[in-house]
Amino acid sequence: MKRVAIVTGASSGVGKEFVRQFDHGKGGPLDEIWIVARSEQRLNEVASSCTKVQVRTFACDLTQAESFSGISQALEEENAEIEWLINSAGFGKFGDYRSVGPEQNANMVRLNCLAVVQAISMALPHMVAGSRIINLSSIAGAIPQVMLATYSATKAFVLELSRMLDHELKPCGIRVLAVCPKFMKTGFLDNPGDQEAAEGMCRIGYERVERVVSVALRRAILGKDLCIPSFEMRLAYLASRLMPRSALFALEDALFR
Ligand SMILES: NC(=O)c1ccc[n+]([C@@H]2O[C@H](COP(=O)([O-])OP(=O)(O)OC[C@H]3O[C@@H](n4cnc5c(N)ncnc54)[C@H](OP(=O)(O)O)[C@@H]3O)[C@@H](O)[C@H]2O)c1
């Protein structure tokens, strides 16, 4: 039985950092790390940067349902046991709903929600007690953000799905963690849509990818279902839950627009 970690969005940013930390043994003993993203070249670069654990690449577009068949087939052929599933592939476009446009709004739902559901469905039959799923939500999933309507809604979906699944799967020893970071300097911000809206929102500041990933791994190993790595975002999350939505959105308009 091969012990495998699967990381989506592994060619860049958070996913790439998960691969690095797995290669350094932060996720316990692994035989292979399977990495998924569209860019074959960048996946190969990530694979060759790993020195301790063997890496297998799957270059595919996760907005296409058939993309999962290659990974599913490999799971069957290898009789693999999935120790970790990291759903990090995702993107967000800033701006009002109409300016983001129908294609990008739909693609955010396909990648940030549908692909996560499909990856979990694919992985669960290969998971055992002790297996862990980490889903990248966002602070925008915990506190809905103006000028990020679809993205916030997709990440709220990921947050709720993760916590419900954690509750459901806990009796069989499989735990699910949602991670809600604030901004990080990754490819996520390279092409954000409405640049002015993105700059306004980024006033909340950035956190370091390395720390987000190490805190997430620690929380997952402890069997927690939620990780908001930034202390001030944990406070903001609690405060936002006490506010009516209209007041929250008015405050965000005043702060970020
Ligand atoms: N960075 C932030 O400020 C921030 C904050 C909160 C939450 N997040 C969340 O964290 C996660 C990771 O984002 P990141 O910061 O690491 O951004 P990133 O550097 O842009 O990485 C995104 C990853 O997703 C892959 N990807 C994009 N579209 C794909 C598709 N259709 N099929 C397969 N793979 C695809 C990209 O690779 P290819 O282009 O090669 O496909 C890349 O590996 C996302 O879910 C994001 O929403 C990010």
The ligand as an SDF file (V2000), in Angstrom:
LIG
                    3D

 48 52  0  0  0  0  0  0  0  0999 V2000
   -3.2280   34.3420   -2.0770 N   0  0  0  0  0  0  0  0  0  0  0  0
   -4.2290   34.8300   -1.3910 C   0  0  0  0  0  0  0  0  0  0  0  0
   -4.2510   36.0380   -1.0880 O   0  0  0  0  0  0  0  0  0  0  0  0
   -5.3180   33.9090   -0.9040 C   0  0  0  0  0  0  0  0  0  0  0  0
   -6.0510   34.3120    0.2240 C   0  0  0  0  0  0  0  0  0  0  0  0
   -7.0350   33.4750    0.7020 C   0  0  0  0  0  0  0  0  0  0  0  0
   -7.2840   32.2610    0.0770 C   0  0  0  0  0  0  0  0  0  0  0  0
   -6.5700   31.9040   -1.0360 N   0  0  0  0  0  0  0  0  0  0  0  0
   -6.8850   30.6320   -1.6630 C   0  0  0  0  0  0  0  0  0  0  0  0
   -5.7400   29.8190   -1.5780 O   0  0  0  0  0  0  0  0  0  0  0  0
   -5.7280   28.8890   -2.6600 C   0  0  0  0  0  0  0  0  0  0  0  0
   -4.3660   28.8960   -3.3220 C   0  0  0  0  0  0  0  0  0  0  0  0
   -4.1700   30.1470   -3.9430 O   0  0  0  0  0  0  0  0  0  0  0  0
   -2.7120   30.7420   -4.1160 P   0  0  0  0  0  0  0  0  0  0  0  0
   -2.6210   31.9320   -3.2700 O   0  0  0  0  0  0  0  0  0  0  0  0
   -1.7270   29.6660   -3.9660 O   0  0  0  0  0  0  0  0  0  0  0  0
   -2.8260   31.2300   -5.6390 O   0  0  0  0  0  0  0  0  0  0  0  0
   -1.9250   30.8530   -6.8990 P   0  0  0  0  0  0  0  0  0  0  0  0
   -0.4940   31.0850   -6.5880 O   0  0  0  0  0  0  0  0  0  0  0  0
   -2.5510   31.5720   -8.0440 O   0  0  0  0  0  0  0  0  0  0  0  0
   -2.1470   29.2850   -7.0770 O   0  0  0  0  0  0  0  0  0  0  0  0
   -3.3250   28.7570   -7.6300 C   0  0  0  0  0  0  0  0  0  0  0  0
   -3.0570   27.3500   -8.0810 C   0  0  0  0  0  0  0  0  0  0  0  0
   -4.2480   26.8040   -8.6620 O   0  0  0  0  0  0  0  0  0  0  0  0
   -3.9170   26.2440   -9.9500 C   0  0  0  0  0  0  0  0  0  0  0  0
   -5.0700   26.3560  -10.8310 N   0  0  0  0  0  0  0  0  0  0  0  0
   -5.6880   27.4920  -11.2460 C   0  0  0  0  0  0  0  0  0  0  0  0
   -6.6860   27.1990  -12.1000 N   0  0  0  0  0  0  0  0  0  0  0  0
   -6.6880   25.8330  -12.2280 C   0  0  0  0  0  0  0  0  0  0  0  0
   -7.4770   24.9260  -12.9720 C   0  0  0  0  0  0  0  0  0  0  0  0
   -8.4830   25.3500  -13.7620 N   0  0  0  0  0  0  0  0  0  0  0  0
   -7.2050   23.5970  -12.8780 N   0  0  0  0  0  0  0  0  0  0  0  0
   -6.1880   23.1590  -12.1030 C   0  0  0  0  0  0  0  0  0  0  0  0
   -5.4150   23.9750  -11.3610 N   0  0  0  0  0  0  0  0  0  0  0  0
   -5.6660   25.2970  -11.4300 C   0  0  0  0  0  0  0  0  0  0  0  0
   -2.7350   27.1010  -10.4280 C   0  0  0  0  0  0  0  0  0  0  0  0
   -1.9150   26.3980  -11.3510 O   0  0  0  0  0  0  0  0  0  0  0  0
   -2.0500   26.4850  -12.9520 P   0  0  0  0  0  0  0  0  0  0  0  0
   -2.1840   27.9230  -13.3200 O   0  0  0  0  0  0  0  0  0  0  0  0
   -0.7800   25.8420  -13.4030 O   0  0  0  0  0  0  0  0  0  0  0  0
   -3.2430   25.6720  -13.2830 O   0  0  0  0  0  0  0  0  0  0  0  0
   -1.9630   27.2600   -9.1330 C   0  0  0  0  0  0  0  0  0  0  0  0
   -1.1770   26.1130   -8.8940 O   0  0  0  0  0  0  0  0  0  0  0  0
   -6.8680   29.2960   -3.5890 C   0  0  0  0  0  0  0  0  0  0  0  0
   -7.9520   28.4230   -3.3830 O   0  0  0  0  0  0  0  0  0  0  0  0
   -7.1980   30.7070   -3.1540 C   0  0  0  0  0  0  0  0  0  0  0  0
   -8.5450   31.0140   -3.3790 O   0  0  0  0  0  0  0  0  0  0  0  0
   -5.5780   32.7030   -1.5320 C   0  0  0  0  0  0  0  0  0  0  0  0
  1  2  1  0
  2  3  2  0
  2  4  1  0
  4  5  1  0
  4 48  2  0
  5  6  2  0
  6  7  1  0
  7  8  2  0
  8  9  1  0
  8 48  1  0
  9 10  1  0
  9 46  1  0
 10 11  1  0
 11 12  1  0
 11 44  1  0
 12 13  1  0
 13 14  1  0
 14 15  2  0
 14 16  1  0
 14 17  1  0
 17 18  1  0
 18 19  2  0
 18 20  1  0
 18 21  1  0
 21 22  1  0
 22 23  1  0
 23 24  1  0
 23 42  1  0
 24 25  1  0
 25 26  1  0
 25 36  1  0
 26 27  1  0
 26 35  1  0
 27 28  2  0
 28 29  1  0
 29 30  1  0
 29 35  2  0
 30 31  1  0
 30 32  2  0
 32 33  1  0
 33 34  2  0
 34 35  1  0
 36 37  1  0
 36 42  1  0
 37 38  1  0
 38 39  2  0
 38 40  1  0
 38 41  1  0
 42 43  1  0
 44 45  1  0
 44 46  1  0
 46 47  1  0
M  CHG  2   8   1  16  -1
M  END
$$$$
